[in-house]
């Protein structure tokens, strides 16, 4: 005895539709009959990925129908969706964002946004209004932000984002870090990639007890002074996990000694640091490891006279909660 598709129960249909792409669902089943339409209308937590402009026309009719049910939306091309039709959106990923995309990200359009990830291949985007909305708590549920562009022309008088827990940014300098910490009092994870560090960081007038636990700093090819690092960590004295990647002009032994003295809660330290000095240092790796237990994973390699590379051993055992911290920080978010 054969069972026809239309004889399947609604529960079975819902289970089947969970495995079908939302675009295929629309083009294959929408409009066949009112029962199927109602079943599809009852779907929750839908995910939509628009891979390229070649497919964008296939999705132009999908969002008006399923917009309120879409919780995760990833746009990998220049297609600009109407976000007003997705008020329940939780996750938004824009892989090739333009100014037109940024203009659509408004609190009144996506008030329930929890995670926002923006990257741009061809445009230097100005994010003044978007960053103002984020740091003014106008996205009250936003917990995760990832921007490989952070071009803010002016510091606006925002208040605070009480919901933001993790933030990844690419910026031209480090002067914005204190502003972020002051504006995000519950931030737990901060990853900063610096392109050109030319501005000075204001010194914190009082010891800062910000609850930040994880901090990652990448400034590849740039040299950071010990003074800059000292001022920076003066804003995050409670940090427990640190990853640093830049060039250093002071002996690495002095650098790690200062870090251990300054950060009393430090439990794990990873790095890719190039020590560039006028003469070779006699400090061996054993002396550095004796400064603090979190430096036990550090390895060193002599590049040439006066230049050594310090890095962490990926294969060493770590018996603490940060065992996968570096893997988590570097892992690209999968598109659903």
C-alpha positions as a Markdown table, in Angstrom:
| # | Residue | x | y | z |
|---|---|---|---|---|
| 1 | Unk | 0.0 | 0.0 | 0.0 |
| 2 | Unk | 1.4 | 3.4 | -1.0 |
| 3 | Unk | 1.0 | 6.6 | 0.9 |
| 4 | Unk | 0.5 | 9.8 | -1.1 |
| 5 | Unk | 2.3 | 12.9 | -0.1 |
| 6 | Unk | -0.9 | 14.8 | 0.6 |
| 7 | Unk | -1.9 | 12.0 | 3.0 |
| 8 | Unk | 1.0 | 12.7 | 5.3 |
| 9 | Unk | 0.2 | 14.3 | 8.7 |
| 10 | Unk | 1.1 | 17.9 | 9.4 |
| 11 | Unk | 3.7 | 16.8 | 11.9 |
| 12 | Unk | 5.4 | 14.6 | 9.3 |
| 13 | Unk | 5.3 | 17.4 | 6.8 |
| 14 | Unk | 6.9 | 19.8 | 9.3 |
| 15 | Unk | 9.7 | 17.2 | 9.9 |
| 16 | Unk | 10.3 | 16.9 | 6.1 |
| 17 | Unk | 10.3 | 20.6 | 5.5 |
| 18 | Unk | 13.0 | 21.1 | 8.2 |
| 19 | Unk | 15.4 | 19.5 | 5.8 |
| 20 | Unk | 14.4 | 21.6 | 2.7 |
| 21 | Unk | 16.0 | 24.8 | 1.8 |
| 22 | Unk | 13.6 | 27.7 | 2.2 |
| 23 | Unk | 14.0 | 28.7 | -1.5 |
| 24 | Unk | 13.3 | 25.2 | -2.6 |
| 25 | Unk | 10.4 | 25.0 | -0.2 |
| 26 | Unk | 8.8 | 28.1 | -1.7 |
| 27 | Unk | 9.3 | 27.2 | -5.3 |
| 28 | Unk | 8.4 | 23.6 | -4.8 |
| 29 | Unk | 5.3 | 23.7 | -2.5 |
| 30 | Unk | 4.0 | 27.2 | -2.0 |
| 31 | Unk | 0.7 | 27.8 | -3.6 |
| 32 | Unk | -0.1 | 24.2 | -4.3 |
| 33 | Unk | -3.0 | 24.2 | -1.8 |
| 34 | Unk | -4.1 | 26.0 | 1.3 |
| 35 | Unk | -3.2 | 23.1 | 3.6 |
| 36 | Unk | 0.5 | 23.2 | 2.5 |
| 37 | Unk | 0.5 | 26.9 | 2.7 |
| 38 | Unk | -0.7 | 26.8 | 6.3 |
| 39 | Unk | 1.9 | 24.1 | 7.2 |
| 40 | Unk | 4.7 | 26.2 | 5.8 |
| 41 | Unk | 3.3 | 29.3 | 7.6 |
| 42 | Unk | 3.7 | 27.4 | 10.9 |
| 43 | Unk | 7.4 | 26.8 | 10.4 |
| 44 | Unk | 9.7 | 28.6 | 12.9 |
| 45 | Unk | 13.4 | 29.4 | 13.1 |
| 46 | Unk | 13.9 | 29.5 | 9.3 |
| 47 | Unk | 17.3 | 30.2 | 7.9 |
| 48 | Unk | 18.0 | 31.8 | 4.5 |
| 49 | Unk | 21.3 | 32.1 | 2.7 |
| 50 | Unk | 21.6 | 34.1 | -0.5 |
| 51 | Unk | 24.9 | 32.9 | -2.1 |
| 52 | Unk | 25.2 | 35.2 | -5.1 |
| 53 | Unk | 23.4 | 37.7 | -7.3 |
| 54 | Unk | 22.6 | 34.9 | -9.7 |
| 55 | Unk | 20.3 | 33.5 | -7.1 |
| 56 | Unk | 19.0 | 36.7 | -5.7 |
| 57 | Unk | 15.9 | 36.8 | -8.0 |
| 58 | Unk | 15.0 | 33.3 | -6.7 |
| 59 | Unk | 14.6 | 34.8 | -3.2 |
| 60 | Unk | 12.9 | 38.1 | -4.0 |
| 61 | Unk | 9.5 | 36.4 | -3.5 |
| 62 | Unk | 10.6 | 34.3 | -0.5 |
| 63 | Unk | 11.2 | 37.0 | 2.0 |
| 64 | Unk | 7.7 | 38.6 | 1.6 |
| 65 | Unk | 6.1 | 35.2 | 2.3 |
| 66 | Unk | 8.4 | 33.9 | 5.0 |
| 67 | Unk | 10.0 | 37.1 | 6.4 |
| 68 | Unk | 8.4 | 37.0 | 9.8 |
| 69 | Unk | 9.6 | 33.3 | 10.3 |
| 70 | Unk | 13.2 | 33.9 | 9.3 |
| 71 | Unk | 15.5 | 33.9 | 12.3 |
| 72 | Unk | 18.9 | 33.7 | 10.5 |
| 73 | Unk | 19.8 | 35.5 | 7.3 |
| 74 | Unk | 23.1 | 35.4 | 5.5 |
| 75 | Unk | 23.7 | 37.6 | 2.4 |
| 76 | Unk | 27.0 | 36.7 | 0.5 |
| 77 | Unk | 26.4 | 39.1 | -2.4 |
| 78 | Unk | 25.2 | 42.7 | -3.2 |
| 79 | Unk | 21.6 | 41.7 | -2.9 |
| 80 | Unk | 19.8 | 44.1 | -0.6 |
| 81 | Unk | 16.8 | 42.5 | 1.3 |
| 82 | Unk | 13.9 | 44.4 | 2.8 |
| 83 | Unk | 14.7 | 43.9 | 6.4 |
| 84 | Unk | 11.4 | 45.5 | 7.4 |
| 85 | Unk | 9.8 | 42.2 | 6.4 |
| 86 | Unk | 12.0 | 40.3 | 8.9 |
| 87 | Unk | 11.1 | 41.7 | 12.3 |
| 88 | Unk | 12.0 | 38.5 | 14.2 |
| 89 | Unk | 15.5 | 38.2 | 12.7 |
| 90 | Unk | 18.0 | 37.0 | 15.3 |
| 91 | Unk | 21.2 | 36.6 | 13.2 |
| 92 | Unk | 22.2 | 38.8 | 10.2 |
| 93 | Unk | 25.4 | 38.1 | 8.3 |
| 94 | Unk | 26.5 | 40.4 | 5.4 |
| 95 | Unk | 29.5 | 39.1 | 3.6 |
| 96 | Unk | 29.9 | 41.8 | 1.0 |
| 97 | Unk | 28.2 | 44.8 | 2.6 |
| 98 | Unk | 27.6 | 48.1 | 0.9 |
| 99 | Unk | 26.3 | 51.4 | 2.3 |
| 100 | Unk | 22.8 | 50.4 | 1.1 |
| 101 | Unk | 23.0 | 47.3 | 3.3 |
| 102 | Unk | 24.1 | 49.3 | 6.3 |
| 103 | Unk | 21.3 | 51.8 | 5.8 |
| 104 | Unk | 18.8 | 49.0 | 6.2 |
| 105 | Unk | 20.0 | 47.9 | 9.6 |
| 106 | Unk | 17.7 | 49.9 | 11.8 |
| 107 | Unk | 16.3 | 49.1 | 15.3 |
| 108 | Unk | 12.8 | 49.6 | 14.1 |
| 109 | Unk | 13.3 | 47.0 | 11.3 |
| 110 | Unk | 15.2 | 44.3 | 13.2 |
| 111 | Unk | 14.4 | 45.0 | 16.9 |
| 112 | Unk | 15.2 | 41.4 | 18.0 |
| 113 | Unk | 18.7 | 41.2 | 16.5 |
| 114 | Unk | 21.0 | 39.0 | 18.6 |
| 115 | Unk | 24.0 | 38.6 | 16.4 |
| 116 | Unk | 25.4 | 40.9 | 13.6 |
| 117 | Unk | 28.3 | 40.2 | 11.4 |
| 118 | Unk | 29.4 | 42.6 | 8.6 |
| 119 | Unk | 32.3 | 42.4 | 6.2 |
| 120 | Unk | 33.0 | 44.3 | 3.0 |
| 121 | Unk | 35.4 | 43.5 | 0.2 |
| 122 | Unk | 35.3 | 46.6 | -2.0 |
| 123 | Unk | 34.0 | 49.5 | 0.1 |
| 124 | Unk | 35.3 | 51.4 | 3.2 |
| 125 | Unk | 32.0 | 51.8 | 5.0 |
| 126 | Unk | 31.2 | 54.5 | 7.4 |
| 127 | Unk | 29.3 | 53.1 | 10.3 |
| 128 | Unk | 28.6 | 56.2 | 12.4 |
| 129 | Unk | 24.9 | 55.7 | 12.7 |
| 130 | Unk | 24.9 | 51.9 | 13.1 |
| 131 | Unk | 27.6 | 52.0 | 15.8 |
| 132 | Unk | 25.7 | 54.8 | 17.5 |
| 133 | Unk | 22.5 | 52.7 | 17.5 |
| 134 | Unk | 24.4 | 49.6 | 18.8 |
| 135 | Unk | 26.3 | 51.5 | 21.6 |
| 136 | Unk | 23.2 | 53.3 | 22.6 |
| 137 | Unk | 21.3 | 50.1 | 23.4 |
| 138 | Unk | 18.8 | 50.6 | 20.6 |
| 139 | Unk | 19.3 | 47.0 | 19.7 |
| 140 | Unk | 18.5 | 45.8 | 23.3 |
| 141 | Unk | 19.0 | 42.0 | 22.5 |
| 142 | Unk | 22.3 | 42.3 | 20.5 |
| 143 | Unk | 24.9 | 40.1 | 22.2 |
| 144 | Unk | 27.5 | 39.5 | 19.4 |
| 145 | Unk | 29.0 | 41.9 | 16.9 |
| 146 | Unk | 31.6 | 41.1 | 14.3 |
| 147 | Unk | 32.8 | 44.0 | 12.0 |
| 148 | Unk | 35.8 | 43.7 | 9.8 |
| 149 | Unk | 35.2 | 47.4 | 9.2 |
| 150 | Unk | 34.9 | 49.9 | 12.0 |
| 151 | Unk | 35.2 | 53.2 | 10.3 |
| 152 | Unk | 33.7 | 55.8 | 12.7 |
| 153 | Unk | 34.4 | 59.4 | 11.8 |
| 154 | Unk | 33.4 | 60.9 | 15.1 |
| 155 | Unk | 32.8 | 59.9 | 18.7 |
| 156 | Unk | 29.1 | 60.4 | 19.2 |
| 157 | Unk | 27.5 | 61.0 | 22.6 |
| 158 | Unk | 26.0 | 57.5 | 23.0 |
| 159 | Unk | 25.1 | 55.9 | 26.3 |
| 160 | Unk | 25.7 | 52.2 | 26.8 |
| 161 | Unk | 25.0 | 48.9 | 25.3 |
| 162 | Unk | 23.9 | 46.7 | 28.2 |
| 163 | Unk | 23.4 | 43.5 | 26.1 |
| 164 | Unk | 26.6 | 43.3 | 24.1 |
| 165 | Unk | 28.8 | 40.4 | 25.3 |
| 166 | Unk | 31.3 | 39.8 | 22.4 |
| 167 | Unk | 32.7 | 42.2 | 19.8 |
| 168 | Unk | 35.2 | 41.7 | 17.0 |
| 169 | Unk | 36.4 | 44.8 | 15.1 |
| 170 | Unk | 39.0 | 46.0 | 12.6 |
| 171 | Unk | 40.0 | 49.6 | 13.2 |
| 172 | Unk | 42.8 | 52.0 | 12.2 |
| 173 | Unk | 44.1 | 52.4 | 15.7 |
| 174 | Unk | 43.6 | 51.5 | 19.4 |
| 175 | Unk | 42.3 | 54.8 | 20.6 |
| 176 | Unk | 38.7 | 53.5 | 20.3 |
| 177 | Unk | 39.2 | 50.6 | 22.7 |
| 178 | Unk | 38.5 | 52.6 | 25.9 |
| 179 | Unk | 35.4 | 54.0 | 24.3 |
| 180 | Unk | 34.1 | 50.5 | 23.5 |
| 181 | Unk | 34.8 | 49.3 | 27.1 |
| 182 | Unk | 33.1 | 52.3 | 28.6 |
| 183 | Unk | 30.1 | 51.8 | 26.3 |
| 184 | Unk | 29.8 | 48.1 | 26.8 |
| 185 | Unk | 29.9 | 47.4 | 30.6 |
| 186 | Unk | 29.1 | 43.7 | 30.2 |
| 187 | Unk | 31.5 | 42.9 | 27.4 |
| 188 | Unk | 33.2 | 39.5 | 28.0 |
| 189 | Unk | 35.1 | 39.0 | 24.7 |
| 190 | Unk | 36.9 | 41.7 | 22.6 |
| 191 | Unk | 39.0 | 41.0 | 19.5 |
| 192 | Unk | 40.7 | 44.0 | 17.8 |
| 193 | Unk | 42.6 | 44.0 | 14.6 |
| 194 | Unk | 44.6 | 47.2 | 14.0 |
| 195 | Unk | 45.6 | 48.4 | 10.6 |
| 196 | Unk | 47.7 | 51.5 | 11.4 |
| 197 | Unk | 48.3 | 52.6 | 15.0 |
| 198 | Unk | 49.1 | 56.3 | 15.0 |
| 199 | Unk | 46.8 | 57.8 | 17.8 |
| 200 | Unk | 47.6 | 57.7 | 21.4 |
| 201 | Unk | 45.4 | 56.1 | 24.0 |
| 202 | Unk | 44.2 | 58.2 | 26.9 |
| 203 | Unk | 45.5 | 57.0 | 30.2 |
| 204 | Unk | 42.8 | 55.6 | 32.6 |
| 205 | Unk | 42.7 | 58.0 | 35.5 |
| 206 | Unk | 41.5 | 55.3 | 37.9 |
| 207 | Unk | 41.9 | 51.5 | 37.9 |
| 208 | Unk | 39.4 | 50.1 | 35.6 |
| 209 | Unk | 37.4 | 47.0 | 36.8 |
| 210 | Unk | 35.7 | 46.2 | 33.6 |
| 211 | Unk | 34.6 | 42.5 | 33.6 |
| 212 | Unk | 36.2 | 41.8 | 30.2 |
| 213 | Unk | 37.7 | 38.2 | 30.4 |
| 214 | Unk | 39.1 | 37.6 | 26.9 |
| 215 | Unk | 41.1 | 40.0 | 24.8 |
| 216 | Unk | 42.7 | 39.4 | 21.4 |
| 217 | Unk | 44.8 | 42.0 | 19.7 |
| 218 | Unk | 46.2 | 41.7 | 16.2 |
| 219 | Unk | 48.4 | 44.5 | 14.8 |
| 220 | Unk | 50.4 | 42.5 | 12.2 |
| 221 | Unk | 53.4 | 44.4 | 10.9 |
| 222 | Unk | 52.9 | 47.3 | 13.4 |
| 223 | Unk | 55.1 | 48.0 | 16.4 |
| 224 | Unk | 53.5 | 48.7 | 19.7 |
| 225 | Unk | 55.4 | 50.3 | 22.6 |
| 226 | Unk | 55.4 | 49.0 | 26.1 |
| 227 | Unk | 53.7 | 52.2 | 27.2 |
| 228 | Unk | 50.9 | 51.7 | 24.8 |
| 229 | Unk | 50.3 | 48.1 | 26.0 |
| 230 | Unk | 50.4 | 49.2 | 29.6 |
| 231 | Unk | 47.8 | 51.9 | 29.0 |
| 232 | Unk | 45.6 | 49.5 | 27.1 |
| 233 | Unk | 45.6 | 46.9 | 29.8 |
| 234 | Unk | 44.9 | 49.6 | 32.4 |
| 235 | Unk | 41.4 | 49.5 | 31.1 |
| 236 | Unk | 40.9 | 45.7 | 31.5 |
| 237 | Unk | 42.6 | 44.6 | 34.7 |
| 238 | Unk | 40.2 | 41.6 | 35.1 |
| 239 | Unk | 41.2 | 40.0 | 31.8 |
| 240 | Unk | 42.0 | 36.2 | 32.1 |
| 241 | Unk | 42.8 | 35.2 | 28.5 |
| 242 | Unk | 45.1 | 37.3 | 26.2 |
| 243 | Unk | 46.3 | 36.7 | 22.6 |
| 244 | Unk | 48.7 | 39.3 | 21.2 |
| 245 | Unk | 50.2 | 39.6 | 17.7 |
| 246 | Unk | 52.5 | 42.5 | 16.9 |
| 247 | Unk | 56.1 | 43.6 | 16.8 |
| 248 | Unk | 57.8 | 44.5 | 20.0 |
| 249 | Unk | 60.9 | 46.8 | 20.6 |
| 250 | Unk | 61.5 | 45.9 | 24.2 |
| 251 | Unk | 62.9 | 42.6 | 25.4 |
| 252 | Unk | 60.2 | 40.0 | 25.6 |
| 253 | Unk | 61.3 | 39.1 | 29.1 |
| 254 | Unk | 60.6 | 42.6 | 30.2 |
| 255 | Unk | 57.3 | 42.7 | 28.4 |
| 256 | Unk | 56.0 | 39.4 | 29.9 |
| 257 | Unk | 57.2 | 40.4 | 33.4 |
| 258 | Unk | 55.3 | 43.7 | 33.2 |
| 259 | Unk | 52.2 | 41.9 | 32.0 |
| 260 | Unk | 52.3 | 39.4 | 34.8 |
| 261 | Unk | 52.7 | 42.2 | 37.4 |
| 262 | Unk | 49.8 | 44.2 | 35.9 |
| 263 | Unk | 47.2 | 41.4 | 35.1 |
| 264 | Unk | 46.6 | 39.6 | 38.4 |
| 265 | Unk | 43.8 | 37.4 | 37.0 |
| 266 | Unk | 45.7 | 36.3 | 33.9 |
| 267 | Unk | 45.3 | 32.5 | 33.4 |
| 268 | Unk | 46.3 | 32.0 | 29.8 |
| 269 | Unk | 48.6 | 33.9 | 27.4 |
| 270 | Unk | 49.0 | 33.2 | 23.7 |
| 271 | Unk | 51.0 | 35.2 | 21.3 |
| 272 | Unk | 52.7 | 35.7 | 17.9 |
| 273 | Unk | 55.2 | 38.5 | 18.8 |
| 274 | Unk | 58.3 | 39.6 | 16.9 |
| 275 | Unk | 61.0 | 40.9 | 19.3 |
| 276 | Unk | 63.1 | 43.4 | 17.3 |
| 277 | Unk | 66.1 | 44.7 | 19.2 |
| 278 | Unk | 69.4 | 46.3 | 18.3 |
| 279 | Unk | 71.3 | 43.4 | 19.8 |
| 280 | Unk | 70.6 | 39.8 | 20.8 |
| 281 | Unk | 69.1 | 39.2 | 24.2 |
| 282 | Unk | 70.4 | 36.5 | 26.5 |
| 283 | Unk | 67.1 | 35.8 | 28.1 |
| 284 | Unk | 66.3 | 32.1 | 27.4 |
| 285 | Unk | 62.8 | 30.7 | 27.1 |
| 286 | Unk | 63.1 | 28.9 | 30.5 |
| 287 | Unk | 63.5 | 32.3 | 32.3 |
| 288 | Unk | 60.4 | 33.6 | 30.6 |
| 289 | Unk | 58.4 | 30.5 | 31.6 |
| 290 | Unk | 59.3 | 31.0 | 35.2 |
| 291 | Unk | 57.7 | 34.4 | 35.3 |
| 292 | Unk | 54.2 | 33.0 | 35.4 |
| 293 | Unk | 52.6 | 29.6 | 34.7 |
| 294 | Unk | 50.6 | 31.0 | 31.8 |
| 295 | Unk | 53.8 | 31.5 | 29.9 |
| 296 | Unk | 54.7 | 27.7 | 29.9 |
| 297 | Unk | 53.4 | 27.3 | 26.3 |
| 298 | Unk | 55.6 | 30.0 | 24.9 |
| 299 | Unk | 58.2 | 28.9 | 22.3 |
| 300 | Unk | 60.9 | 31.0 | 20.6 |
| 301 | Unk | 62.7 | 31.1 | 17.3 |
| 302 | Unk | 65.7 | 33.2 | 16.3 |
| 303 | Unk | 65.0 | 34.8 | 12.9 |
| 304 | Unk | 68.2 | 36.7 | 12.5 |
| 305 | Unk | 70.5 | 38.9 | 14.7 |
| 306 | Unk | 68.4 | 40.9 | 17.1 |
| 307 | Unk | 65.1 | 39.4 | 15.9 |
| 308 | Unk | 63.2 | 36.6 | 17.6 |
| 309 | Unk | 59.7 | 35.3 | 17.2 |
| 310 | Unk | 57.7 | 34.2 | 20.3 |
| 311 | Unk | 54.7 | 32.0 | 19.7 |
| 312 | Unk | 52.5 | 29.6 | 21.6 |
| 313 | Unk | 52.6 | 25.8 | 21.4 |
| 314 | Unk | 49.4 | 24.6 | 19.8 |
| 315 | Unk | 49.9 | 21.0 | 21.0 |
| 316 | Unk | 50.6 | 21.6 | 24.7 |
| 317 | Unk | 47.9 | 20.5 | 27.1 |
| 318 | Unk | 45.9 | 23.3 | 28.8 |
| 319 | Unk | 43.9 | 22.2 | 31.9 |
| 320 | Unk | 41.6 | 25.2 | 32.2 |
| 321 | Unk | 38.4 | 26.6 | 30.7 |
| 322 | Unk | 40.3 | 28.5 | 27.9 |
| 323 | Unk | 41.4 | 25.2 | 26.3 |
| 324 | Unk | 39.5 | 26.1 | 23.1 |
| 325 | Unk | 39.7 | 29.9 | 23.5 |
| 326 | Unk | 42.0 | 30.5 | 20.6 |
| 327 | Unk | 40.2 | 28.1 | 18.3 |
| 328 | Unk | 36.9 | 29.8 | 19.1 |
| 329 | Unk | 38.2 | 33.2 | 18.4 |
| 330 | Unk | 39.7 | 32.4 | 15.1 |
| 331 | Unk | 36.9 | 30.1 | 13.8 |
| 332 | Unk | 34.7 | 31.5 | 11.1 |
| 333 | Unk | 31.0 | 31.4 | 11.9 |
| 334 | Unk | 29.3 | 28.8 | 9.7 |
| 335 | Unk | 26.3 | 29.9 | 7.7 |
| 336 | Unk | 23.7 | 27.8 | 9.5 |
